[in-house]
Amino acid sequence: MASDPSQDETIPTTPRGARVDFDLDGTFTVAPALPFAGDAPSNPPTASHIALPLGFALHEYTIEALLGAGGFGISYRARDNNLQCQVALKEYLPNDLAVRADGQSVLPRSDADTEAYRLGLERFLAEARVLAGFRHPNIVRVTRFFEANRTAYMVMDYEQGESLREWLHGHSPVDEAALKRMFLPLLDGLAIVHDAGVVHRDIKPANIYVRDGDGSLVLLDFGAARQTTGVPSRSLTSIVTPGYAPFEQYHTRGAQGPWTDLYALAGVLYWLVTGQKPLEAPSRVKDDIMMPAAAAAAGRFSPAFLAAIDWALRVDEVARPCNVAEFRRALLGEAPVPEPAATASSAPARSSAKGGKGSKGKLAAIGAVAVLALLGLFALTRSVPTLAPPAHTPVAQAPAAETQTTVAPPAAVSAPAKPSAAARVAPSSTVRTQKPPPAQQQPSKPQDPAGPVATLVFEIVPPGEHGVVLVDGKTVGSAPPLKELKLATGKHKVEIRGDKLPRVYHFWVELEPNERRKLWAKFTNEL
């Protein structure tokens, strides 16, 4: 497949007055226009213009080198003067909200940015606490975090090795056995991250390191990570690396979760097996011209392995695997990949990964500004497996360095001062979104199931709101007054709809005998 030059050297199209910040290695972030922001510089500065100077003392650490910078912070190599070892430091410095004021302190860019900066700082610290609890050889270890310079820092193990991109130069071509040997342990680590309610959101070749010695992989740079419950913020920007970021990261109303990271990881595998970086997700919404891995790498990898990659790379998040376990089974050929239509709800759905006229309107509508948002649909549930293969190209070579963009919220079409918050998902939940169909179904009276049963408990907040509940495609009532529902044990697809909801929220549950599972939907009028 011929390379698409626009995918390798991309300069973003920015709204009038927006600021473009160039980082290391040609990466960039696009931030909303600020009152005092001038034109983008003709000679892009490097991150060293805002980084702490070499030799700077920070608690017991001394800055030795600048490792990288992105939309949410700066990474350094530092010396731990107590333990006499090297560490990696991640500094919270969101470049659309904050500046380096005196060569040391980090301050909000304006009074209007103060609250968003504060909330982001709190989230950075909260996520550092979560990350510090991870103990997995394929996930970078956070050993400490602290506040200084009016910002915060994570201290992580400094890994000796090279990025996957650099490693590939001396190790191509790679075969399926080698990829499984390297990536399956990484998937195990990612599952632990997701089980803690954290989504990495910036998986790409540059953030996957190959260790010296044993050649094992380690996932680095959780600077763009966020807990799926999230926090409200004026700036709902997100890191986007074209080719690896799924469509839901390009707009503020995208439902992000484990499937978001699986898209990115599948993008890395696609690059490894085809030699081409995936096309940017928004360009695939209407007419998807990207060659599937099943066709591009046919004959060199098993059909099941390639089908799994294509599954996780589907544009519509509803059509992707919703957790690591599903994706892993598909990669190993232990479970079939569902056809795109098989994942659709009773609402109109994409008929294929390439989309069509209906999918364009549905996905485009997600980016529209709505008056009401569903802040949270929390399912205290395990995700269930729903997992089959579909089908020459140059050997994988390292493409040009990825470009990285910070996508700002879409401009409001009317009076709202800020966009509504995105859906929040609890760990291991599988909230997906679709536009509700116009037709109303008459509820069917729930029947007591034969055999072992479990109970779903519904809680709708605030009182007075209600959602129509469907189970396995059948309307069973409204919550309230429906508070509890007895179901046969096993797997079920549950949906909650409402007149005030911009779309349908649905997820899978797997119920065990005598289990009680609570589902919580929260509505808000916040703009």
LINVENUR-V617625 format. One record per run of one state. SS is the DSSP state (H for helix, E for strand, C for the rest). FROM is the first residue (numbers start at 1). LEN is the number of residues. Records with the same first field share a line. If there is no record, write none. Layout:
SS = FROM-LEN ; FROM-LEN
//
This chain:
C = 1-4 ; 9-10 ; 23-1 ; 27-1 ; 32-15 ; 50-7 ; 59-2 ; 70-3 ; 81-4 ; 93-5 ; 101-5 ; 109-2 ; 133-6 ; 140-2 ; 149-2 ; 158-3 ; 169-7 ; 196-2 ; 200-5 ; 212-5 ; 220-6 ; 228-10 ; 242-5 ; 251-7 ; 275-6 ; 285-8 ; 297-1 ; 299-2 ; 302-1 ; 313-4 ; 320-4 ; 332-8 ; 344-13 ; 367-6 ; 380-24 ; 408-16 ; 425-7 ; 435-18 ; 462-5 ; 472-2 ; 480-4 ; 489-1 ; 498-6 ; 512-4 ; 525-3
H = 5-4 ; 24-3 ; 47-3 ; 111-22 ; 164-5 ; 176-20 ; 205-3 ; 247-4 ; 258-17 ; 281-4 ; 293-4 ; 303-10 ; 317-3 ; 324-8 ; 340-4 ; 357-10
E = 19-4 ; 28-4 ; 57-2 ; 61-9 ; 73-8 ; 85-8 ; 98-3 ; 106-3 ; 139-1 ; 142-7 ; 151-7 ; 161-3 ; 198-2 ; 208-4 ; 217-3 ; 226-2 ; 238-4 ; 298-1 ; 301-1 ; 373-7 ; 404-4 ; 424-1 ; 432-3 ; 453-9 ; 467-5 ; 474-6 ; 484-5 ; 490-8 ; 504-8 ; 516-9
//
